[in-house]
Amino acid sequence: MSLIARHLETHQIPTVIMGCARDIVENVGVPRYLWSDFPLGNSAGKPNNAESQRDTLALALELFESASAPRTTVASPQIWSEDDGWKNDFMNVHALPAEKIGQLKAEFAEQKRIANTLKKGRVELDQ
């Protein structure tokens, strides 16, 4: 997404990137970046929490209007949890039992299978 944002910006289409991987996104150099210190995949706010998601969107729109310099990063004031322990536990494969790793692998394989099925369906529609 960061590279797409940079491309759009070169064509005078302004963008705001919302993300959780600050080091990666800032390294690419997006013009406007709303960073949330949340687990990856949750850059639009907490799951099933409309207030968190509305607040995140409001921050992104505010950044869109107010950024006055390139490569502007704004940190969301929201916190994922009162305890930062989630940062050590989030997707730490060494802390997971073998059964859980097997379950995650199976879920990922199923997601890939579905994606491939959808991809094949699109290819057939395009022909």
Secondary structure, DSSP 8 states (H G I E B T S, - for coil): -HHHHHHHHHTT----EEES-HHHHHHHT-SEEEE--S-TT-TTSSTT-HHHHHHHHHHHHHHHHH--SSSEEEE----S-SSTTHHHHTT-GGGS-HHHHHHHHHHHHHHHHHHHHHHHHHHHHH-
